[in-house]
Each structure stands twice: as structure tokens, then as C-alpha cells.
Amino acid sequence: MKLFNNTFMSRSIFFGLAFFIFSCQTKIENSNTISEEKTEEPPPPPLRIDTSKTLKEKTLLAYIPAAGLIRPDPKNGIPFDKLDYDKIIAYDYEGNEEEYFNVINEKGKFIPAIIKQQSLTQEQADRILSVLTRNSAYGGSTAACFRPHLALVFFKENKKINEIDICLDCNYLISDIEIPAVTHKKVNAGTEHEYAMTGFTDSGKAAIIDLCKELNFHYKQYE
């Protein structure tokens, strides 16, 4: 009977100790899990715009009728050879793909991220449009992001009819009106995996940088 009691007590102590160790290990694992969850890096903060440097809506709207008049030139290429516009205004702005990917939003309002504005002369307009409609301006690679700093907005009788937004970091543009030259270079042409190389070439970038130097815009120092 004494031997039985000793054996029973030994087993009880063994199982009790095993249960204690298992419980502690579980608590440690749970603690580690919680700790790991708490130490996850937070998402990046949203882009902050210094509104003290941005142009107000009133200023932007007042500038449109005061901008110099120009005329379309058939030599500029498709689609701008037949587009009816009478002025083009360039905008320098802090763009981002989440919210400010164009200067005039879907409600027809200017975004609160525009730093500068400048109407293009006839010579400037013809020069940049003749480049942006050439096949030689496109065929490079692009990045997945879109944080533009340059917009060219076409107006007719002070109403917007087209907008081109340009990001040199991502290396491509987005235009309201399709520019055929943008998609001229195809990879895997004729297959289900076909896609266009829509990125700017060196000559395309150079033309944009040259214009920004003249306007004293963000991309003037781009390399």
C-alpha cells in the first residue's frame, strides 16, 4: 500500500510538472505572437501637401481667361493635329496616385496641390506636342506608381477639353485623349501576352525636361 502511494504521488508530481511546463510554454508563445503583432511596421503616412505654397482655386480660375491664345498646328501629329483648342496651360504640382493624379479632378475642380502655372507660347506648344506624338518618344519601361509633377491642360473658350499628366519618375503619361504613339511598341505582339512599352525614351524625357527648364518647373533638374 505504501509503495502504491509513493508511485501515485510520483506520477502526480510528474504530470503536474508537465502541465505547468506546457502552460508556461503556451503563455510564452502567445506572448510572442502578441509581441510580433504589435511590432509590425505601420503603413506609410499619406502624402502631406504644404498648402502655404499652393495656388488657390480663385487664382487658378482667374488665370485661364488671361492666358495667351494659340492655335492648333496640323504638323503636331495625331491626335492634336485636329484637336480644336485655343490655349494650353502647364501646371507644376505635387501629384500622387492615391488622390492627386491630375490637376482637375472628376468634379471639375482644381486640386489643392498646384505650385505653379504658366500658359504655353505657340512655339512651346508646337515643340512639346510634336514630340509627344512621335513614336520615337516612347518605347521605354515604366514603374507601377504614378506621382506626376507636370500637367498640360488644353482649353477651348476657357473650358477644359484635354489633360496630359506626366510623371518622369514613373516614366509615362496619362492623357484624356488617346495618343496612338504611346502604344506603338509592342512586346509579344500578336499573342495573348502582348503589351505595349509605354515609357518615355531618352528623347521623350529630354523634351519634357527642356520645357520644364523654360518654365522653371519641378522637372527642370531631373536627371
TORSE-294708 format. One record per residue (C-alpha): chain; residue in one letter; x, y, z; residue number from 1. Coordinates in steps of 0.25 Angstrom, whole numbers. Each point is the difference from the previous one (the first is absolute). Example, Ala and Ser with C-alpha at 12.3 -4.5 7.8 and 13.67 -1.06 7.14 Angstrom:
# TORSE-294708
<site chaine="A" residu="A" east="49" north="-18" up="31" num="1"/>
<site chaine="A" residu="S" east="6" north="14" up="-2" num="2"/>
# end
This chain:
# TORSE-294708
<site chaine="A" residu="M" east="0" north="0" up="0" num="1"/>
<site chaine="A" residu="K" east="12" north="9" up="3" num="2"/>
<site chaine="A" residu="L" east="6" north="-3" up="-13" num="3"/>
<site chaine="A" residu="F" east="-13" north="3" up="-7" num="4"/>
<site chaine="A" residu="N" east="-1" north="14" up="7" num="5"/>
<site chaine="A" residu="N" east="14" north="3" up="-4" num="6"/>
<site chaine="A" residu="T" east="-2" north="-4" up="-14" num="7"/>
<site chaine="A" residu="F" east="-13" north="8" up="-1" num="8"/>
<site chaine="A" residu="M" east="7" north="13" up="6" num="9"/>
<site chaine="A" residu="S" east="12" north="-1" up="-10" num="10"/>
<site chaine="A" residu="R" east="-10" north="-1" up="-12" num="11"/>
<site chaine="A" residu="S" east="-8" north="11" up="6" num="12"/>
<site chaine="A" residu="I" east="12" north="9" up="1" num="13"/>
<site chaine="A" residu="F" east="5" north="-4" up="-14" num="14"/>
<site chaine="A" residu="F" east="-13" north="3" up="-7" num="15"/>
<site chaine="A" residu="G" east="-1" north="13" up="8" num="16"/>
<site chaine="A" residu="L" east="13" north="5" up="-3" num="17"/>
<site chaine="A" residu="A" east="-2" north="-4" up="-15" num="18"/>
<site chaine="A" residu="F" east="-13" north="8" up="0" num="19"/>
<site chaine="A" residu="F" east="7" north="12" up="6" num="20"/>
<site chaine="A" residu="I" east="11" north="0" up="-10" num="21"/>
<site chaine="A" residu="F" east="-10" north="-1" up="-12" num="22"/>
<site chaine="A" residu="S" east="-8" north="11" up="6" num="23"/>
<site chaine="A" residu="C" east="12" north="9" up="1" num="24"/>
<site chaine="A" residu="Q" east="4" north="-3" up="-14" num="25"/>
<site chaine="A" residu="T" east="-14" north="3" up="-5" num="26"/>
<site chaine="A" residu="K" east="0" north="13" up="7" num="27"/>
<site chaine="A" residu="I" east="14" north="4" up="-5" num="28"/>
<site chaine="A" residu="E" east="-4" north="-4" up="-15" num="29"/>
<site chaine="A" residu="N" east="-13" north="9" up="2" num="30"/>
<site chaine="A" residu="S" east="8" north="11" up="5" num="31"/>
<site chaine="A" residu="N" east="10" north="-1" up="-12" num="32"/>
<site chaine="A" residu="T" east="-12" north="0" up="-9" num="33"/>
<site chaine="A" residu="I" east="-6" north="12" up="6" num="34"/>
<site chaine="A" residu="S" east="14" north="7" up="0" num="35"/>
<site chaine="A" residu="E" east="2" north="-3" up="-14" num="36"/>
<site chaine="A" residu="E" east="-13" north="6" up="-4" num="37"/>
<site chaine="A" residu="K" east="3" north="12" up="8" num="38"/>
<site chaine="A" residu="T" east="13" north="2" up="-7" num="39"/>
<site chaine="A" residu="E" east="-5" north="0" up="-14" num="40"/>
<site chaine="A" residu="E" east="4" north="12" up="-8" num="41"/>
<site chaine="A" residu="P" east="-12" north="10" up="-2" num="42"/>
<site chaine="A" residu="P" east="-4" north="4" up="-14" num="43"/>
<site chaine="A" residu="P" east="7" north="12" up="-5" num="44"/>
<site chaine="A" residu="P" east="-6" north="14" up="3" num="45"/>
<site chaine="A" residu="P" east="-8" north="6" up="-11" num="46"/>
<site chaine="A" residu="L" east="6" north="11" up="-9" num="47"/>
<site chaine="A" residu="R" east="0" north="13" up="7" num="48"/>
<site chaine="A" residu="I" east="-1" north="13" up="-8" num="49"/>
<site chaine="A" residu="D" east="5" north="13" up="5" num="50"/>
<site chaine="A" residu="T" east="-12" north="8" up="-4" num="51"/>
<site chaine="A" residu="S" east="7" north="13" up="3" num="52"/>
<site chaine="A" residu="K" east="7" north="-2" up="-13" num="53"/>
<site chaine="A" residu="T" east="-11" north="-4" up="-9" num="54"/>
<site chaine="A" residu="L" east="-9" north="9" up="-8" num="55"/>
<site chaine="A" residu="K" east="-14" north="2" up="4" num="56"/>
<site chaine="A" residu="E" east="-12" north="-3" up="-9" num="57"/>
<site chaine="A" residu="K" east="-4" north="14" up="-2" num="58"/>
<site chaine="A" residu="T" east="14" north="3" up="-6" num="59"/>
<site chaine="A" residu="L" east="0" north="-12" up="-9" num="60"/>
<site chaine="A" residu="L" east="-13" north="3" up="-5" num="61"/>
<site chaine="A" residu="A" east="3" north="15" up="-3" num="62"/>
<site chaine="A" residu="Y" east="13" north="-4" up="-8" num="63"/>
<site chaine="A" residu="I" east="-8" north="-8" up="-10" num="64"/>
<site chaine="A" residu="P" east="-7" north="12" up="-8" num="65"/>
<site chaine="A" residu="A" east="13" north="8" up="2" num="66"/>
<site chaine="A" residu="A" east="9" north="-11" up="-7" num="67"/>
<site chaine="A" residu="G" east="6" north="3" up="-14" num="68"/>
<site chaine="A" residu="L" east="-8" north="-6" up="-12" num="69"/>
<site chaine="A" residu="I" east="7" north="-10" up="-9" num="70"/>
<site chaine="A" residu="R" east="-5" north="-8" up="-12" num="71"/>
<site chaine="A" residu="P" east="1" north="-15" up="-4" num="72"/>
<site chaine="A" residu="D" east="10" north="-4" up="-10" num="73"/>
<site chaine="A" residu="P" east="-2" north="-12" up="-9" num="74"/>
<site chaine="A" residu="K" east="15" north="-3" up="1" num="75"/>
<site chaine="A" residu="N" east="-1" north="-4" up="15" num="76"/>
<site chaine="A" residu="G" east="-5" north="-14" up="-3" num="77"/>
<site chaine="A" residu="I" east="-12" north="-8" up="4" num="78"/>
<site chaine="A" residu="P" east="-9" north="3" up="8" num="79"/>
<site chaine="A" residu="F" east="4" north="14" up="1" num="80"/>
<site chaine="A" residu="D" east="0" north="4" up="-14" num="81"/>
<site chaine="A" residu="K" east="-15" north="0" up="-1" num="82"/>
<site chaine="A" residu="L" east="-3" north="4" up="15" num="83"/>
<site chaine="A" residu="D" east="-7" north="13" up="1" num="84"/>
<site chaine="A" residu="Y" east="7" north="8" up="11" num="85"/>
<site chaine="A" residu="D" east="4" north="14" up="2" num="86"/>
<site chaine="A" residu="K" east="9" north="0" up="12" num="87"/>
<site chaine="A" residu="I" east="9" north="-10" up="8" num="88"/>
<site chaine="A" residu="I" east="3" north="3" up="15" num="89"/>
<site chaine="A" residu="A" east="12" north="-8" up="6" num="90"/>
<site chaine="A" residu="Y" east="-2" north="-3" up="15" num="91"/>
<site chaine="A" residu="D" east="11" north="-4" up="10" num="92"/>
<site chaine="A" residu="Y" east="-6" north="-8" up="11" num="93"/>
<site chaine="A" residu="E" east="2" north="-11" up="11" num="94"/>
<site chaine="A" residu="G" east="-7" north="-12" up="-5" num="95"/>
<site chaine="A" residu="N" east="-2" north="-14" up="5" num="96"/>
<site chaine="A" residu="E" east="-7" north="-12" up="-5" num="97"/>
<site chaine="A" residu="E" east="-10" north="-1" up="12" num="98"/>
<site chaine="A" residu="E" east="-6" north="14" up="-1" num="99"/>
<site chaine="A" residu="Y" east="7" north="10" up="-9" num="100"/>
<site chaine="A" residu="F" east="3" north="-7" up="-13" num="101"/>
<site chaine="A" residu="N" east="-6" north="12" up="-8" num="102"/>
<site chaine="A" residu="V" east="-1" north="15" up="2" num="103"/>
<site chaine="A" residu="I" east="-15" north="1" up="-3" num="104"/>
<site chaine="A" residu="N" east="-8" north="-11" up="8" num="105"/>
<site chaine="A" residu="E" east="-13" north="-7" up="-4" num="106"/>
<site chaine="A" residu="K" east="-8" north="11" up="5" num="107"/>
<site chaine="A" residu="G" east="7" north="10" up="-9" num="108"/>
<site chaine="A" residu="K" east="7" north="6" up="12" num="109"/>
<site chaine="A" residu="F" east="15" north="4" up="1" num="110"/>
<site chaine="A" residu="I" east="7" north="-9" up="10" num="111"/>
<site chaine="A" residu="P" east="7" north="7" up="12" num="112"/>
<site chaine="A" residu="A" east="14" north="-4" up="-4" num="113"/>
<site chaine="A" residu="I" east="3" north="9" up="-12" num="114"/>
<site chaine="A" residu="I" east="13" north="8" up="2" num="115"/>
<site chaine="A" residu="K" east="1" north="8" up="-13" num="116"/>
<site chaine="A" residu="Q" east="-7" north="3" up="-13" num="117"/>
<site chaine="A" residu="Q" east="5" north="5" up="-13" num="118"/>
<site chaine="A" residu="S" east="-7" north="1" up="-13" num="119"/>
<site chaine="A" residu="L" east="8" north="-5" up="-12" num="120"/>
<site chaine="A" residu="T" east="4" north="8" up="-12" num="121"/>
<site chaine="A" residu="Q" east="-3" north="-4" up="-14" num="122"/>
<site chaine="A" residu="E" east="15" north="-5" up="-1" num="123"/>
<site chaine="A" residu="Q" east="0" north="-7" up="13" num="124"/>
<site chaine="A" residu="A" east="-13" north="-7" up="-3" num="125"/>
<site chaine="A" residu="D" east="3" north="-4" up="-14" num="126"/>
<site chaine="A" residu="R" east="14" north="-5" up="5" num="127"/>
<site chaine="A" residu="I" east="-5" north="-9" up="11" num="128"/>
<site chaine="A" residu="L" east="-12" north="-6" up="-7" num="129"/>
<site chaine="A" residu="S" east="8" north="-3" up="-13" num="130"/>
<site chaine="A" residu="V" east="9" north="-9" up="10" num="131"/>
<site chaine="A" residu="L" east="-11" north="-6" up="8" num="132"/>
<site chaine="A" residu="T" east="-7" north="-5" up="-13" num="133"/>
<site chaine="A" residu="R" east="13" north="-7" up="-6" num="134"/>
<site chaine="A" residu="N" east="2" north="-15" up="1" num="135"/>
<site chaine="A" residu="S" east="15" north="4" up="4" num="136"/>
<site chaine="A" residu="A" east="-5" north="6" up="13" num="137"/>
<site chaine="A" residu="Y" east="-5" north="-14" up="5" num="138"/>
<site chaine="A" residu="G" east="5" north="-14" up="2" num="139"/>
<site chaine="A" residu="G" east="7" north="0" up="14" num="140"/>
<site chaine="A" residu="S" east="-4" north="-7" up="13" num="141"/>
<site chaine="A" residu="T" east="-9" north="6" up="10" num="142"/>
<site chaine="A" residu="A" east="-2" north="-1" up="15" num="143"/>
<site chaine="A" residu="A" east="-13" north="-5" up="7" num="144"/>
<site chaine="A" residu="C" east="-2" north="13" up="7" num="145"/>
<site chaine="A" residu="F" east="-5" north="14" up="-5" num="146"/>
<site chaine="A" residu="R" east="4" north="12" up="7" num="147"/>
<site chaine="A" residu="P" east="-1" north="11" up="-11" num="148"/>
<site chaine="A" residu="H" east="6" north="14" up="1" num="149"/>
<site chaine="A" residu="L" east="-4" north="6" up="-13" num="150"/>
<site chaine="A" residu="A" east="-13" north="2" up="-7" num="151"/>
<site chaine="A" residu="L" east="-4" north="6" up="-13" num="152"/>
<site chaine="A" residu="V" east="-14" north="4" up="-1" num="153"/>
<site chaine="A" residu="F" east="-7" north="4" up="-13" num="154"/>
<site chaine="A" residu="F" east="-11" north="10" up="0" num="155"/>
<site chaine="A" residu="K" east="-10" north="5" up="-10" num="156"/>
<site chaine="A" residu="E" east="-7" north="13" up="4" num="157"/>
<site chaine="A" residu="N" east="5" north="-2" up="14" num="158"/>
<site chaine="A" residu="K" east="-6" north="-14" up="1" num="159"/>
<site chaine="A" residu="K" east="9" north="-12" up="2" num="160"/>
<site chaine="A" residu="I" east="0" north="-10" up="-12" num="161"/>
<site chaine="A" residu="N" east="12" north="-9" up="3" num="162"/>
<site chaine="A" residu="E" east="10" north="-2" up="11" num="163"/>
<site chaine="A" residu="I" east="14" north="-7" up="0" num="164"/>
<site chaine="A" residu="D" east="7" north="-4" up="13" num="165"/>
<site chaine="A" residu="I" east="14" north="-3" up="0" num="166"/>
<site chaine="A" residu="C" east="9" north="-8" up="10" num="167"/>
<site chaine="A" residu="L" east="15" north="-1" up="-4" num="168"/>
<site chaine="A" residu="D" east="3" north="-9" up="13" num="169"/>
<site chaine="A" residu="C" east="-11" north="-10" up="-5" num="170"/>
<site chaine="A" residu="N" east="4" north="3" up="-14" num="171"/>
<site chaine="A" residu="Y" east="-13" north="2" up="-7" num="172"/>
<site chaine="A" residu="L" east="-12" north="9" up="-3" num="173"/>
<site chaine="A" residu="I" east="-15" north="-1" up="1" num="174"/>
<site chaine="A" residu="S" east="-9" north="8" up="-10" num="175"/>
<site chaine="A" residu="D" east="-15" north="1" up="0" num="176"/>
<site chaine="A" residu="I" east="1" north="-1" up="-15" num="177"/>
<site chaine="A" residu="E" east="8" north="-12" up="-5" num="178"/>
<site chaine="A" residu="I" east="13" north="2" up="-7" num="179"/>
<site chaine="A" residu="P" east="3" north="-11" up="-9" num="180"/>
<site chaine="A" residu="A" east="15" north="1" up="0" num="181"/>
<site chaine="A" residu="V" east="0" north="-3" up="15" num="182"/>
<site chaine="A" residu="T" east="-3" north="-15" up="-3" num="183"/>
<site chaine="A" residu="H" east="7" north="-2" up="-13" num="184"/>
<site chaine="A" residu="K" east="11" north="-9" up="5" num="185"/>
<site chaine="A" residu="K" east="-6" north="-14" up="3" num="186"/>
<site chaine="A" residu="V" east="7" north="-11" up="8" num="187"/>
<site chaine="A" residu="N" east="-5" north="-15" up="-4" num="188"/>
<site chaine="A" residu="A" east="-8" north="7" up="-11" num="189"/>
<site chaine="A" residu="G" east="-12" north="-9" up="-5" num="190"/>
<site chaine="A" residu="T" east="0" north="-9" up="12" num="191"/>
<site chaine="A" residu="E" east="-9" north="0" up="13" num="192"/>
<site chaine="A" residu="H" east="12" north="6" up="7" num="193"/>
<site chaine="A" residu="E" east="1" north="12" up="-8" num="194"/>
<site chaine="A" residu="Y" east="3" north="13" up="7" num="195"/>
<site chaine="A" residu="A" east="5" north="14" up="-4" num="196"/>
<site chaine="A" residu="M" east="13" north="7" up="4" num="197"/>
<site chaine="A" residu="T" east="-6" north="13" up="4" num="198"/>
<site chaine="A" residu="G" east="11" north="6" up="7" num="199"/>
<site chaine="A" residu="F" east="8" north="12" up="-5" num="200"/>
<site chaine="A" residu="T" east="13" north="-1" up="-7" num="201"/>
<site chaine="A" residu="D" east="12" north="9" up="2" num="202"/>
<site chaine="A" residu="S" east="-5" north="10" up="-11" num="203"/>
<site chaine="A" residu="G" east="-14" north="0" up="6" num="204"/>
<site chaine="A" residu="K" east="5" north="3" up="14" num="205"/>
<site chaine="A" residu="A" east="10" north="11" up="-5" num="206"/>
<site chaine="A" residu="A" east="-12" north="7" up="-7" num="207"/>
<site chaine="A" residu="I" east="-7" north="1" up="13" num="208"/>
<site chaine="A" residu="I" east="12" north="4" up="8" num="209"/>
<site chaine="A" residu="D" east="3" north="11" up="-9" num="210"/>
<site chaine="A" residu="L" east="-14" north="5" up="1" num="211"/>
<site chaine="A" residu="C" east="0" north="0" up="15" num="212"/>
<site chaine="A" residu="K" east="14" north="8" up="0" num="213"/>
<site chaine="A" residu="E" east="-7" north="11" up="-8" num="214"/>
<site chaine="A" residu="L" east="-12" north="0" up="9" num="215"/>
<site chaine="A" residu="N" east="9" north="-2" up="13" num="216"/>
<site chaine="A" residu="F" east="-9" north="-12" up="4" num="217"/>
<site chaine="A" residu="H" east="4" north="-12" up="8" num="218"/>
<site chaine="A" residu="Y" east="6" north="-9" up="-11" num="219"/>
<site chaine="A" residu="K" east="10" north="11" up="-4" num="220"/>
<site chaine="A" residu="Q" east="11" north="-7" up="8" num="221"/>
<site chaine="A" residu="Y" east="-5" north="-14" up="-3" num="222"/>
<site chaine="A" residu="E" east="11" north="-10" up="-4" num="223"/>
# end
